[in-house]
């Protein structure tokens, strides 16, 4: 068993509390991603699991053992950092096996473990090279290999792809997903990139200001967000949010020329403000007299994203097919299935159901 359990975990720096009583269970063999904006506490929480940050209160268990006060070396974890942290004077083989050598492991066993890790990561041809002769993606694979040879119970990744260019990031996402499938270890991965979270995770933990906003599978969070923050953070492009008001048991959307929208959720009292959320792909566009017009278009080949302006200065993004082009500057009407709209409380931002 190599699951991770956080029980009312708190982190303070002096009088400032940055992690607020986090409760979380990560199952054995699960790929769990901590995601959220900069400063939300995701890296701090990861470092607390690793033992690199002291836990102010609460309990951390790994594999059924209480490791809250244990040294990092005794926790059964291996960490892959944003920076590769490779020794420039050592070869790939030496970098990967250095920790084992320092622990007194026999040379033959070190060579066996390094060879196995190199095979998993397709690093065999590069074992005699030094880091300066490797690409960024290859260096990151060496850093991952250094973690693999330790045989940890839990792998910890702290934004490992943020220093790579766009193409390499995609390649390394595939590599990490393949690695998890092959070795089946518990992995905790920190990123601010929701695309990485959606494509890699078995479970996503959305954090904001040191608190968990929601936990679930990628599609659970995408299809059933619990509040406006999660709805806006998960999904690319982000969900559109339009101001509305309850009128005659419906939602009047000011930005859409006071469109009246039927809603199946329990709405607040007459005259109360709400927020209507619409995914870009759930909206269709047609030419019409309106106060909504197309300002900018991003073409991505098979799809395009039209950025709309409204009289109320609210931003609307609509996904269209790449070869369907209403001229920029045209006034348009936006149509959507009311069932695809999500309604949020204007004050608490909680989703209304």
C-alpha positions as a Markdown table, in Angstrom:
| # | Residue | x | y | z |
|---|---|---|---|---|
| 1 | Unk | 0.0 | 0.0 | 0.0 |
| 2 | Unk | 1.4 | 3.4 | -0.9 |
| 3 | Unk | -1.6 | 5.7 | -0.6 |
| 4 | Unk | -1.3 | 9.2 | 0.8 |
| 5 | Unk | -3.7 | 10.6 | 3.4 |
| 6 | Unk | -3.7 | 14.2 | 4.6 |
| 7 | Unk | -5.8 | 14.9 | 7.7 |
| 8 | Unk | -6.5 | 18.5 | 8.7 |
| 9 | Unk | -3.1 | 19.6 | 7.4 |
| 10 | Unk | -2.1 | 23.2 | 8.2 |
| 11 | Unk | 0.9 | 25.2 | 7.3 |
| 12 | Unk | 1.8 | 28.5 | 8.9 |
| 13 | Unk | 4.6 | 31.0 | 8.3 |
| 14 | Unk | 4.5 | 33.0 | 11.6 |
| 15 | Unk | 1.0 | 34.3 | 11.9 |
| 16 | Unk | 0.2 | 33.7 | 8.3 |
| 17 | Unk | -1.7 | 30.5 | 7.5 |
| 18 | Unk | -1.2 | 29.4 | 3.9 |
| 19 | Unk | -2.7 | 25.9 | 4.0 |
| 20 | Unk | -6.0 | 25.7 | 5.8 |
| 21 | Unk | -6.9 | 22.3 | 7.2 |
| 22 | Unk | -6.6 | 20.2 | 4.1 |
| 23 | Unk | -8.3 | 16.8 | 4.1 |
| 24 | Unk | -7.4 | 14.5 | 1.2 |
| 25 | Unk | -7.0 | 10.8 | 0.4 |
| 26 | Unk | -5.0 | 9.6 | -2.6 |
| 27 | Unk | -5.4 | 6.0 | -3.3 |
| 28 | Unk | -2.6 | 3.5 | -4.0 |
| 29 | Unk | -1.5 | 3.7 | -7.6 |
| 30 | Unk | -3.5 | 6.9 | -8.3 |
| 31 | Unk | -2.2 | 9.8 | -10.4 |
| 32 | Unk | -3.4 | 12.9 | -8.5 |
| 33 | Unk | -2.8 | 16.4 | -9.8 |
| 34 | Unk | -2.8 | 19.5 | -7.6 |
| 35 | Unk | -3.9 | 22.4 | -9.8 |
| 36 | Unk | -4.7 | 26.0 | -9.2 |
| 37 | Unk | -3.4 | 29.6 | -9.9 |
| 38 | Unk | 0.0 | 30.9 | -8.6 |
| 39 | Unk | 0.0 | 31.3 | -4.9 |
| 40 | Unk | -2.8 | 28.8 | -4.2 |
| 41 | Unk | -0.6 | 26.6 | -2.0 |
| 42 | Unk | -0.2 | 23.6 | -4.4 |
| 43 | Unk | 3.7 | 23.4 | -4.3 |
| 44 | Unk | 3.7 | 24.1 | -0.5 |
| 45 | Unk | 1.3 | 21.2 | 0.0 |
| 46 | Unk | 3.5 | 18.9 | -2.2 |
| 47 | Unk | 6.6 | 19.9 | -0.3 |
| 48 | Unk | 4.8 | 19.1 | 3.0 |
| 49 | Unk | 4.2 | 15.6 | 1.7 |
| 50 | Unk | 7.9 | 15.4 | 0.8 |
| 51 | Unk | 9.0 | 16.6 | 4.2 |
| 52 | Unk | 10.7 | 19.7 | 2.7 |
| 53 | Unk | 8.2 | 21.9 | 4.5 |
| 54 | Unk | 7.3 | 21.4 | 8.1 |
| 55 | Unk | 3.7 | 20.6 | 8.8 |
| 56 | Unk | 2.3 | 23.1 | 11.4 |
| 57 | Unk | -0.7 | 20.9 | 12.4 |
| 58 | Unk | -2.5 | 17.8 | 11.2 |
| 59 | Unk | -1.2 | 14.5 | 10.0 |
| 60 | Unk | 0.3 | 13.1 | 6.8 |
| 61 | Unk | 0.3 | 9.3 | 6.3 |
| 62 | Unk | 2.1 | 7.4 | 3.4 |
| 63 | Unk | 1.4 | 3.7 | 3.0 |
| 64 | Unk | -0.4 | 3.6 | 6.4 |
| 65 | Unk | 2.6 | 5.1 | 8.2 |
| 66 | Unk | 2.4 | 8.5 | 10.0 |
| 67 | Unk | 5.3 | 10.5 | 8.4 |
| 68 | Unk | 4.3 | 13.9 | 9.6 |
| 69 | Unk | 7.6 | 14.4 | 11.5 |
| 70 | Unk | 9.7 | 12.0 | 9.5 |
| 71 | Unk | 12.8 | 13.1 | 7.6 |
| 72 | Unk | 12.3 | 13.3 | 3.8 |
| 73 | Unk | 14.7 | 10.3 | 3.3 |
| 74 | Unk | 12.4 | 8.1 | 5.5 |
| 75 | Unk | 9.1 | 8.9 | 3.8 |
| 76 | Unk | 9.5 | 6.6 | 0.8 |
| 77 | Unk | 9.0 | 9.5 | -1.7 |
| 78 | Unk | 11.1 | 10.8 | -4.6 |
| 79 | Unk | 10.7 | 14.3 | -6.0 |
| 80 | Unk | 11.1 | 15.6 | -9.6 |
| 81 | Unk | 11.6 | 19.4 | -9.6 |
| 82 | Unk | 10.9 | 22.1 | -12.1 |
| 83 | Unk | 14.7 | 22.5 | -12.5 |
| 84 | Unk | 16.5 | 19.3 | -13.6 |
| 85 | Unk | 19.2 | 19.7 | -10.9 |
| 86 | Unk | 21.7 | 17.4 | -12.7 |
| 87 | Unk | 25.4 | 17.3 | -12.0 |
| 88 | Unk | 27.0 | 18.8 | -15.1 |
| 89 | Unk | 30.3 | 16.8 | -14.7 |
| 90 | Unk | 28.5 | 13.4 | -14.5 |
| 91 | Unk | 27.2 | 11.3 | -17.3 |
| 92 | Unk | 23.5 | 10.4 | -17.5 |
| 93 | Unk | 24.3 | 7.0 | -16.0 |
| 94 | Unk | 26.2 | 8.6 | -13.1 |
| 95 | Unk | 23.5 | 11.1 | -12.4 |
| 96 | Unk | 20.8 | 8.5 | -12.2 |
| 97 | Unk | 22.8 | 6.2 | -9.9 |
| 98 | Unk | 24.5 | 8.8 | -7.7 |
| 99 | Unk | 22.0 | 8.6 | -4.8 |
| 100 | Unk | 22.2 | 4.8 | -4.7 |
| 101 | Unk | 26.0 | 4.9 | -4.8 |
| 102 | Unk | 26.0 | 7.4 | -1.8 |
| 103 | Unk | 23.8 | 4.9 | 0.1 |
| 104 | Unk | 26.4 | 2.2 | -0.3 |
| 105 | Unk | 24.5 | 0.0 | -2.8 |
| 106 | Unk | 26.7 | -2.5 | -4.7 |
| 107 | Unk | 27.9 | -1.3 | -8.2 |
| 108 | Unk | 26.2 | -4.2 | -9.9 |
| 109 | Unk | 22.8 | -3.5 | -8.3 |
| 110 | Unk | 23.2 | 0.2 | -9.1 |
| 111 | Unk | 23.9 | -0.6 | -12.8 |
| 112 | Unk | 20.9 | -3.0 | -12.9 |
| 113 | Unk | 18.5 | -0.4 | -11.5 |
| 114 | Unk | 19.9 | 2.4 | -13.8 |
| 115 | Unk | 19.6 | 0.1 | -16.8 |
| 116 | Unk | 16.0 | -0.8 | -16.0 |
| 117 | Unk | 15.1 | 2.9 | -15.5 |
| 118 | Unk | 16.9 | 3.9 | -18.7 |
| 119 | Unk | 14.9 | 1.2 | -20.6 |
| 120 | Unk | 11.6 | 2.5 | -19.3 |
| 121 | Unk | 12.5 | 6.1 | -20.2 |
| 122 | Unk | 14.3 | 5.2 | -23.5 |
| 123 | Unk | 17.5 | 6.7 | -22.3 |
| 124 | Unk | 19.8 | 3.8 | -23.3 |
| 125 | Unk | 21.6 | 5.6 | -26.1 |
| 126 | Unk | 22.4 | 8.6 | -23.9 |
| 127 | Unk | 23.8 | 6.9 | -20.8 |
| 128 | Unk | 27.4 | 8.0 | -21.5 |
| 129 | Unk | 26.5 | 11.6 | -22.4 |
| 130 | Unk | 26.7 | 14.6 | -20.0 |
| 131 | Unk | 23.7 | 16.9 | -19.4 |
| 132 | Unk | 25.0 | 19.6 | -21.8 |
| 133 | Unk | 24.7 | 17.2 | -24.7 |
| 134 | Unk | 21.0 | 16.5 | -24.0 |
| 135 | Unk | 17.8 | 18.3 | -25.0 |
| 136 | Unk | 15.5 | 19.8 | -22.3 |
| 137 | Unk | 13.2 | 16.8 | -22.6 |
| 138 | Unk | 16.0 | 14.3 | -22.3 |
| 139 | Unk | 17.3 | 16.1 | -19.2 |
| 140 | Unk | 13.9 | 15.9 | -17.6 |
| 141 | Unk | 13.7 | 12.2 | -18.3 |
| 142 | Unk | 17.1 | 11.8 | -16.6 |
| 143 | Unk | 15.7 | 13.6 | -13.5 |
| 144 | Unk | 12.7 | 11.3 | -13.6 |
| 145 | Unk | 15.0 | 8.3 | -14.0 |
| 146 | Unk | 16.9 | 9.4 | -10.9 |
| 147 | Unk | 13.6 | 9.2 | -9.0 |
| 148 | Unk | 12.7 | 5.8 | -10.5 |
| 149 | Unk | 15.9 | 4.1 | -9.4 |
| 150 | Unk | 15.1 | 4.8 | -5.8 |
| 151 | Unk | 12.0 | 2.7 | -6.0 |
| 152 | Unk | 9.9 | 5.1 | -4.0 |
| 153 | Unk | 6.4 | 4.5 | -2.7 |
| 154 | Unk | 5.2 | 7.9 | -4.1 |
| 155 | Unk | 6.5 | 10.1 | -6.9 |
| 156 | Unk | 6.2 | 13.8 | -6.4 |
| 157 | Unk | 6.3 | 16.1 | -9.5 |
| 158 | Unk | 6.6 | 19.9 | -8.9 |
| 159 | Unk | 5.7 | 21.6 | -12.3 |
| 160 | Unk | 8.3 | 19.4 | -14.1 |
| 161 | Unk | 7.4 | 20.6 | -17.6 |
| 162 | Unk | 7.3 | 24.4 | -17.1 |
| 163 | Unk | 10.8 | 24.9 | -18.5 |
| 164 | Unk | 10.1 | 23.1 | -21.7 |
| 165 | Unk | 8.8 | 24.5 | -25.0 |
| 166 | Unk | 5.2 | 23.7 | -26.1 |
| 167 | Unk | 6.1 | 20.7 | -28.3 |
| 168 | Unk | 8.3 | 19.1 | -25.7 |
| 169 | Unk | 5.6 | 19.7 | -23.0 |
| 170 | Unk | 3.2 | 17.6 | -25.1 |
| 171 | Unk | 5.8 | 14.9 | -25.6 |
| 172 | Unk | 6.7 | 14.7 | -21.9 |
| 173 | Unk | 3.0 | 14.6 | -20.9 |
| 174 | Unk | 2.8 | 11.5 | -23.0 |
| 175 | Unk | 6.0 | 10.1 | -21.4 |
| 176 | Unk | 4.8 | 10.7 | -17.9 |
| 177 | Unk | 1.4 | 9.1 | -18.6 |
| 178 | Unk | 3.1 | 6.1 | -20.1 |
| 179 | Unk | 5.4 | 5.9 | -17.1 |
| 180 | Unk | 2.5 | 5.8 | -14.7 |
| 181 | Unk | 0.8 | 3.1 | -16.7 |
| 182 | Unk | 3.9 | 1.0 | -16.8 |
| 183 | Unk | 5.1 | 1.2 | -13.2 |
| 184 | Unk | 1.7 | 1.8 | -11.5 |
| 185 | Unk | 3.1 | 3.9 | -8.7 |
| 186 | Unk | 1.2 | 6.6 | -6.7 |
| 187 | Unk | 2.0 | 9.9 | -8.3 |
| 188 | Unk | 1.3 | 13.5 | -7.1 |
| 189 | Unk | 1.8 | 16.1 | -9.7 |
| 190 | Unk | 1.7 | 19.9 | -9.3 |
| 191 | Unk | 0.8 | 22.2 | -12.2 |
| 192 | Unk | -0.9 | 25.5 | -12.9 |
| 193 | Unk | -1.8 | 24.2 | -16.4 |
| 194 | Unk | -5.3 | 22.8 | -16.4 |
| 195 | Unk | -4.6 | 21.0 | -19.8 |
| 196 | Unk | -1.8 | 19.0 | -18.0 |
| 197 | Unk | -4.3 | 18.3 | -15.2 |
| 198 | Unk | -7.0 | 17.1 | -17.5 |
| 199 | Unk | -4.8 | 14.9 | -19.7 |
| 200 | Unk | -2.8 | 13.2 | -16.9 |
| 201 | Unk | -4.9 | 12.9 | -13.8 |
| 202 | Unk | -7.0 | 10.1 | -12.4 |
| 203 | Unk | -8.0 | 12.6 | -9.7 |
| 204 | Unk | -7.7 | 16.4 | -9.7 |
| 205 | Unk | -7.5 | 18.6 | -6.6 |
| 206 | Unk | -8.4 | 22.2 | -7.3 |
| 207 | Unk | -6.8 | 24.6 | -4.8 |
| 208 | Unk | -7.4 | 28.2 | -4.1 |
| 209 | Unk | -5.9 | 30.3 | -1.3 |
| 210 | Unk | -4.7 | 27.2 | 0.5 |
| 211 | Unk | -8.0 | 25.5 | 0.5 |
| 212 | Unk | -9.5 | 22.6 | -1.6 |
| 213 | Unk | -12.3 | 23.9 | -3.8 |
| 214 | Unk | -13.2 | 20.5 | -5.3 |
| 215 | Unk | -11.8 | 17.0 | -5.9 |
| 216 | Unk | -12.9 | 14.7 | -8.6 |
| 217 | Unk | -12.0 | 13.0 | -11.9 |
| 218 | Unk | -11.2 | 15.4 | -14.8 |
| 219 | Unk | -14.6 | 14.9 | -16.4 |
| 220 | Unk | -16.5 | 15.2 | -13.1 |
| 221 | Unk | -14.9 | 18.6 | -12.6 |
| 222 | Unk | -15.5 | 19.6 | -16.2 |
| 223 | Unk | -19.2 | 18.5 | -16.3 |
| 224 | Unk | -20.2 | 19.1 | -12.8 |
| 225 | Unk | -18.2 | 22.0 | -11.2 |
| 226 | Unk | -19.3 | 22.9 | -7.7 |
| 227 | Unk | -18.7 | 26.7 | -8.1 |
| 228 | Unk | -17.7 | 29.4 | -10.5 |
| 229 | Unk | -14.0 | 29.2 | -9.7 |
| 230 | Unk | -13.8 | 25.5 | -10.6 |
| 231 | Unk | -16.0 | 26.0 | -13.7 |
| 232 | Unk | -13.8 | 28.8 | -15.0 |
| 233 | Unk | -10.5 | 27.0 | -14.2 |
| 234 | Unk | -11.2 | 23.6 | -15.7 |
| 235 | Unk | -11.8 | 23.7 | -19.5 |
| 236 | Unk | -10.0 | 25.6 | -22.3 |
| 237 | Unk | -11.0 | 28.2 | -23.4 |
| 238 | Unk | -12.5 | 29.1 | -20.1 |
| 239 | Unk | -16.3 | 29.1 | -19.5 |
| 240 | Unk | -18.1 | 32.3 | -20.3 |
| 241 | Unk | -19.7 | 34.0 | -17.4 |
| 242 | Unk | -22.6 | 36.4 | -18.0 |
| 243 | Unk | -24.5 | 38.5 | -15.5 |
| 244 | Unk | -28.2 | 37.7 | -15.1 |
| 245 | Unk | -31.2 | 38.5 | -12.9 |
| 246 | Unk | -34.1 | 36.4 | -11.9 |
| 247 | Unk | -37.3 | 37.6 | -13.6 |
| 248 | Unk | -40.7 | 35.7 | -13.7 |
| 249 | Unk | -39.0 | 32.5 | -12.7 |
| 250 | Unk | -36.4 | 32.7 | -15.5 |
| 251 | Unk | -33.0 | 34.2 | -15.9 |
| 252 | Unk | -32.7 | 37.4 | -17.8 |
| 253 | Unk | -29.2 | 37.7 | -19.4 |
| 254 | Unk | -28.4 | 41.3 | -19.9 |
| 255 | Unk | -25.4 | 40.8 | -22.1 |
| 256 | Unk | -27.6 | 38.8 | -24.6 |
| 257 | Unk | -30.1 | 41.6 | -25.2 |
| 258 | Unk | -32.0 | 40.6 | -22.1 |
| 259 | Unk | -32.6 | 37.1 | -23.3 |
| 260 | Unk | -34.9 | 35.2 | -21.0 |
| 261 | Unk | -33.5 | 31.7 | -20.3 |
| 262 | Unk | -35.5 | 28.8 | -18.8 |
| 263 | Unk | -33.7 | 27.2 | -15.9 |
| 264 | Unk | -34.3 | 23.8 | -14.2 |
| 265 | Unk | -32.4 | 24.7 | -11.1 |
| 266 | Unk | -33.7 | 26.3 | -7.9 |
| 267 | Unk | -33.4 | 30.1 | -8.6 |
| 268 | Unk | -33.1 | 32.8 | -5.9 |
| 269 | Unk | -35.9 | 35.2 | -5.2 |
| 270 | Unk | -37.3 | 37.6 | -7.9 |
| 271 | Unk | -34.9 | 40.3 | -8.8 |
| 272 | Unk | -31.8 | 38.6 | -7.3 |
| 273 | Unk | -28.6 | 38.5 | -9.4 |
| 274 | Unk | -27.1 | 35.3 | -10.7 |
| 275 | Unk | -24.2 | 34.3 | -13.0 |
| 276 | Unk | -24.8 | 32.2 | -16.1 |
| 277 | Unk | -22.0 | 30.0 | -17.3 |
| 278 | Unk | -21.7 | 28.8 | -20.9 |
| 279 | Unk | -18.9 | 26.7 | -22.4 |
| 280 | Unk | -17.6 | 28.1 | -25.8 |
| 281 | Unk | -18.5 | 24.8 | -27.6 |
| 282 | Unk | -22.1 | 24.9 | -26.4 |
| 283 | Unk | -22.9 | 28.2 | -28.2 |
| 284 | Unk | -23.8 | 28.7 | -31.8 |
| 285 | Unk | -23.6 | 31.9 | -33.8 |
| 286 | Unk | -25.9 | 33.4 | -36.4 |
| 287 | Unk | -26.0 | 36.9 | -38.0 |
| 288 | Unk | -28.7 | 39.1 | -36.5 |
| 289 | Unk | -29.3 | 42.6 | -35.2 |
| 290 | Unk | -28.0 | 42.6 | -31.7 |
| 291 | Unk | -25.5 | 44.3 | -29.4 |
| 292 | Unk | -23.1 | 41.4 | -29.6 |
| 293 | Unk | -20.4 | 41.6 | -32.3 |
| 294 | Unk | -17.3 | 39.6 | -33.3 |
| 295 | Unk | -14.1 | 41.4 | -32.4 |
| 296 | Unk | -11.2 | 38.9 | -32.9 |
| 297 | Unk | -10.9 | 35.4 | -34.3 |
| 298 | Unk | -8.3 | 32.8 | -33.5 |
| 299 | Unk | -7.9 | 30.2 | -36.2 |
| 300 | Unk | -6.5 | 26.8 | -35.0 |
| 301 | Unk | -7.1 | 24.8 | -38.2 |
| 302 | Unk | -10.1 | 22.6 | -37.6 |
| 303 | Unk | -11.6 | 25.0 | -35.0 |
| 304 | Unk | -11.6 | 28.7 | -34.4 |
| 305 | Unk | -12.4 | 30.8 | -31.4 |
| 306 | Unk | -14.5 | 34.0 | -31.9 |
| 307 | Unk | -14.1 | 36.7 | -29.2 |
| 308 | Unk | -17.3 | 38.7 | -28.8 |
| 309 | Unk | -17.9 | 42.1 | -27.2 |
| 310 | Unk | -21.2 | 43.1 | -25.7 |
| 311 | Unk | -22.8 | 46.3 | -24.7 |
| 312 | Unk | -22.2 | 45.4 | -21.0 |
| 313 | Unk | -18.5 | 44.9 | -21.7 |
| 314 | Unk | -18.6 | 41.2 | -20.9 |
| 315 | Unk | -16.3 | 38.8 | -22.8 |
| 316 | Unk | -17.8 | 35.9 | -24.7 |
| 317 | Unk | -15.8 | 33.3 | -26.5 |
| 318 | Unk | -17.4 | 30.9 | -29.0 |
| 319 | Unk | -15.9 | 27.8 | -30.6 |
| 320 | Unk | -16.7 | 27.5 | -34.3 |
| 321 | Unk | -15.5 | 25.3 | -37.1 |
| 322 | Unk | -12.4 | 26.6 | -38.8 |
| 323 | Unk | -14.0 | 27.0 | -42.2 |
| 324 | Unk | -17.1 | 28.7 | -41.0 |
| 325 | Unk | -16.4 | 32.4 | -40.8 |
| 326 | Unk | -18.9 | 35.2 | -40.2 |
| 327 | Unk | -17.0 | 38.4 | -40.9 |
| 328 | Unk | -15.3 | 40.1 | -38.0 |
| 329 | Unk | -17.3 | 43.1 | -36.9 |
| 330 | Unk | -20.6 | 41.5 | -37.7 |
| 331 | Unk | -23.4 | 41.7 | -35.1 |
| 332 | Unk | -24.6 | 38.2 | -34.1 |
| 333 | Unk | -27.1 | 36.4 | -32.0 |
| 334 | Unk | -25.9 | 33.6 | -29.8 |
| 335 | Unk | -28.0 | 30.4 | -29.4 |
| 336 | Unk | -27.6 | 27.6 | -26.8 |
| 337 | Unk | -29.4 | 24.8 | -25.2 |
| 338 | Unk | -30.6 | 26.1 | -21.8 |
| 339 | Unk | -29.7 | 22.6 | -20.4 |
| 340 | Unk | -26.0 | 23.4 | -21.1 |
| 341 | Unk | -26.1 | 26.6 | -19.1 |
| 342 | Unk | -24.8 | 26.5 | -15.5 |
| 343 | Unk | -26.2 | 29.0 | -13.0 |
| 344 | Unk | -24.2 | 30.3 | -10.0 |
| 345 | Unk | -25.1 | 32.5 | -7.0 |
| 346 | Unk | -23.8 | 36.0 | -7.6 |
| 347 | Unk | -22.6 | 36.4 | -4.0 |
| 348 | Unk | -21.2 | 33.0 | -3.0 |
| 349 | Unk | -20.4 | 31.8 | -6.5 |
| 350 | Unk | -21.7 | 28.4 | -5.5 |
| 351 | Unk | -23.5 | 26.5 | -8.3 |
| 352 | Unk | -27.2 | 26.5 | -8.1 |
| 353 | Unk | -28.8 | 23.0 | -8.6 |
